[in-house]
Amino acid sequence: MIKQLIAAALLFCTLGLHAQSKLSVENVYAAYLRNSGTIMENNQIKGYFFLYQSDKVNRSTNEYTLQILDENLNKVKDIKFQDSRKLSLLEAAYNGSSLSFLFKNEDNRTLDMKVYGIDGQLKYTYSREYTKKTDALMKRYETMHTDEGTNQNVFDLGEQGYVSVLPLRDGRTYTYEVDYFSSASKKQWTYIPSDDEERFANAEYLGSTDSLIILEVMKRNKLMSGKTTSHLVGINFVTKKKVFELDWENDKFLLVPSNIVTVKGSNKILVMGSYFDKGDNVAKDHSKGLAVYEMDGKGHVLNKTYNSWALDFARHLPSTTKGKVDRVGFLYIHKMIQAPGGKMFAVGEGYKRKASAGGIALTALNAAAGGYNGAVGVTKIVTTDLVVMEFNDKYKLTNATIYEKRDNDAEVSGMSDYYSQHMIAMYLKAAGAFDYEFTTGDAGNSNFTICYSDWVKGADYKGKTFNTLRYNGTRFTQDKIELKSKASKMQVFPAKAGSVMILEYFKKEKRLDLRLEKLG
Amino acid sequence: MPSCYAGLTTALLRPLLFLAILACAHMPTGFAQSSAFSPAAEDPALQQSLRSKYEQHYRAGISRLPATYKKDYENIYRQRWDHIRTVFDKKEIYTAKAAQQYLDALVAAIVKGNPILQDSVFHCYFSRSGIPNASYLGEGLILFNMGLFCKLENESQAAFVICHEIAHYFLQHSEHGIERYVSTLNSEAVQKELRRIRRSEYGKRALVEKLVKGITFGSRRHSRDHESQADSMAVELMRNTPFDVTGALASLAILDRIDTDTLNTAACLEQLFNAKEYPFRKKWIAREEGLLGGHAHLERDSVLEDSLKTHPDCRLRIQLLEPLVNRYKTAGKAVSPVDGEKFAALCHTFAYEIVEYAYVSDNYTRSLYHTIALLQAHPEDPYLVTQVGRILNSCYAAQQEHTLGKRIELPSPGFSPGYNLLLQFIQNLYLEDFAAISYYYLHRHAGRLGAYPAFTKAYNTSFHEIKQ
């Protein structure tokens, strides 16, 4: 939505030149917006891109204008180039000295990574053919939701270059590939997992160090037990070799990593995530709690800290068993944040199964008519409160606070009756059904703001709200923006660190206002 | 990293409260209220009547437009009127009687010496804008921005500016420009080219760009010619008045350097906001140097920029005007023959009015920048000190209401480095920083300015904000 609306706003600006005459410039020429999105660096929004089709060169070639806006919405660069007709820009990243853009060229059936210098000159183009194998990737671009409103597959590796992590599918085999693109010289390589047993492997980029790309890989091998296992994979992008792959299958507990943090000034990596009993299926069973592993760059675990739902969380949250909190339900951990002074925070959101009055009635009617409609469940899933957990420098839980919000029905149709809690959470996440929006903060997280949406009904206001929990180094403060205003439509989007972008559309005046607001 | 403000607990608030009460209860007598600047009261009735008058003038003009391409003319004249209307809507016209009388006196001196102007219907007003400019808006309305007036040194320089705008009015540059624009776009050549572009399937952008560039360059060249014509006519008008024609060259020299950023913003901010209780932090003025941080040095196409300029370079204007000025200059002419004292007084007042207008028209960052610049010359000035607190308090309140984005400008490569750093400073502050910086800044002046009601109000507001 942001893309379309912002695009519309900017398109109006670019078409400002018009003449008052029988024929005017605007009725003989128009530029069309193809794509727009954010430019990311180190997981933060640094700018925006808008790809316009600015001309047709011949039957097979178009001219494009790639407009770059900085984090304050100033236009800083226009890049003109020619390419085939069916071109779209998937993602963009920035590493301080270059910009990278991943294009999908449907005419040539290629995925082209173009690296530009900050002077707007094209430095390198890296092309790879795309086949049926990358359909999953394309589908992901069309349907998947990213909480942060940010990149899914392209990430910067500091001054070294960029990495893309692409899902691949070949028949019933799901795998992935990691592509490294240098921005300092024309150098590219691809890593494809060579493990033959991997019939299902889905990789998620967690982060990078000076030399490592770190992925969380979920694997399932139907030929074996069909059990899903979680792996932490470290690939050295200098030596192009896999440095470690950890599944902790022989440990007391299994870890499903969800975040990593590199400890500044050391070679250490903090790996955070949910942990499970040995032998558990991480896709189906309940987690035991949250764990933090301290590791070195070679994959050696130096220290493990566990916080269990039953003991540690129960001290701070009402009656916790199997990860279930009274009134809140199960917790899905959206984000873990390493703050200065060794403190760590985890942001969770509750979800639970509830009887669905409508679903029960429809199922009963269907049954009475002799039919069955699997699309309608007798239970429904609701997302509940937000929970912020605080850990000390030993990574032990010291506090947990529930921030109440309205229970929201999530559209999961019949699956709520049959699927495991974990699967449902994954579905909710992918469908964007959670109310958690994103977290924004300064580079060291000395100040950060957790953003989520809610719906309130009060004496003064009834409607959707955009809520923030800001940590200022010592405490959290709450704030909210009421999303009903004089504007016909009002939306809040992620922006540069510490700010959000507010879009207001005034239908009557056909006016679209866009501004950055600092979060309080 | 925990912020210094983090420790502001109830224990710390108690002494703050005490200090605030103390400041209010024991007002020192060192401050004389009469010495503080007070913005001129607005005259809404006058604003309204002026607006109605000009609207009538606009409508009358519309009814007299030629039948050929009437719609095109109407559209452009409507846009011109929309701009004039905005000036009234934004209450930009300065309605203070004494200032208007003074401006009328300057204009009268020009008209008196130039009988060709005696039947002309134009009016000159001061605009409260801080942008160093003057303009003929159309409909006989000339605006002299305070931002330019207060940078001038004498009446002769101001007279040249007025004469220049009168020349635009007299020579009907705006109307001729519109006429040329409409006839160009409706000309057979342009229409033929537009038809050709419409028929083309490929390469439209390049063709459109070529056409638009041609038209724009032509129009800008005319615009530059108009400026040179207006300069020459201004000197011709000036020579018949008591003003010194050398003021023309002096005012152009001032214009040439008027955009130079002389304020050392980083040093000013540190000096102003380094309180013992809330020390200045370097991270408040930290900025990102890359392409996307708002401070990039963008490459410029100087050839294109020169072609698109509406005004010739001031140095070129001086060069062109010098022979004429040298021919007409006479020894012994006073540089400020009307009322030099009034001129100086208005220059002083306008520097403050600019601060106030930027603030009331919801541009807090511009207002703060003007305030800080003025504080360098008048560090103890009660109004300016209060204004710093007032702006920071307002930033705090607006951020709480999520409307600060409407009231501040964002860092941009297009701004001067000094102003851009101030914008970055505002971006880098957190809500509690606004409150604490304001409070501790005002607190430093509380002993001296406690008897100034505006100061007390700002100080109390900052106290309530820091308490939150």
Contacts between the chains, C-beta under 8 A, distances in Angstrom:
chain1	res1	chain2	res2	distance
A	17	B	212	6.0
A	19	B	185	4.5
A	20	B	71	7.5
A	20	B	72	4.0
A	20	B	75	4.8
A	20	B	76	6.2
A	20	B	182	6.7
A	20	B	185	6.6
A	21	B	69	7.7
A	21	B	72	6.1
A	21	B	182	7.6
A	21	B	185	4.0
A	21	B	186	5.0
A	21	B	190	7.5
A	21	B	191	7.1
A	21	B	194	7.9
A	22	B	186	6.8
A	22	B	191	6.3
A	23	B	191	5.8
A	23	B	194	4.0
A	23	B	195	6.4
A	23	B	198	6.8
A	24	B	185	7.4
A	24	B	194	7.5
A	25	B	194	7.4
A	25	B	208	5.9
A	25	B	211	7.6
A	25	B	212	6.2
A	27	B	198	7.7
A	28	B	194	5.3
A	28	B	197	4.7
A	28	B	198	4.3
A	28	B	204	7.2
A	28	B	208	6.8
A	29	B	197	6.6
A	29	B	204	5.2
A	29	B	205	6.7
A	29	B	208	4.4
A	31	B	205	7.5
A	39	B	292	6.8
A	41	B	292	7.9
A	46	B	290	7.9
A	46	B	292	4.5
A	46	B	293	7.8
A	47	B	291	7.9
A	47	B	292	4.1
A	54	B	205	5.0
A	55	B	202	7.5
A	55	B	203	6.4
A	55	B	204	5.7
A	55	B	205	3.7
A	55	B	206	6.9
A	56	B	201	6.3
A	56	B	202	4.9
A	56	B	203	7.6
A	56	B	204	7.2
A	57	B	202	5.9
A	57	B	203	6.8
A	58	B	202	5.6
A	63	B	205	6.3
A	68	B	291	7.6
A	68	B	292	7.7
A	70	B	291	6.9
A	70	B	292	4.2
A	70	B	293	6.6
A	70	B	294	5.6
A	70	B	296	7.0
A	70	B	413	7.8
A	71	B	292	5.4
A	71	B	293	6.5
A	71	B	294	6.6
A	72	B	294	4.4
A	72	B	410	3.9
A	72	B	411	5.4
A	72	B	412	6.3
A	73	B	410	6.9
A	74	B	294	6.5
A	74	B	410	7.5
A	74	B	412	4.5
A	74	B	413	6.3
A	74	B	414	7.1
A	76	B	291	5.8
A	76	B	292	6.9
A	76	B	296	5.7
A	76	B	298	6.2
A	76	B	413	6.5
A	77	B	291	7.2
A	77	B	298	7.9
A	94	B	290	7.8
A	94	B	291	7.7
A	94	B	292	6.2
A	96	B	290	5.3
A	97	B	290	7.8
A	99	B	291	7.7
A	118	B	290	7.1
A	118	B	291	4.3
A	118	B	296	7.9
A	119	B	299	7.0
A	340	B	1	4.7
A	341	B	1	7.4
A	341	B	2	7.5
A	444	B	1	7.1
A	446	B	1	4.3
A	446	B	2	7.8
A	446	B	3	7.8
A	447	B	3	7.9
A	447	B	430	6.4
A	472	B	3	5.9
A	472	B	5	7.7
A	472	B	6	6.6
A	472	B	430	6.6
A	472	B	432	6.6
A	473	B	1	6.0
A	473	B	2	4.0
A	473	B	3	4.9
A	473	B	6	5.5
A	474	B	2	5.1
A	474	B	3	7.3
A	474	B	6	3.9
A	475	B	6	7.4
A	479	B	400	7.9
A	481	B	402	5.0
A	498	B	430	7.9
A	502	B	402	7.2
A	502	B	405	6.9
A	515	B	405	3.8
A	515	B	406	6.3
A	516	B	405	5.3
A	516	B	410	6.4
A	517	B	399	7.8
A	517	B	402	5.2
A	517	B	403	7.7
A	517	B	404	6.4
A	517	B	405	4.4
A	518	B	399	5.6
A	518	B	404	6.0
A	518	B	405	7.5
A	518	B	427	7.2
A	518	B	431	7.9
A	520	B	399	5.3
A	520	B	400	5.7
A	520	B	402	7.6
A	520	B	431	4.6
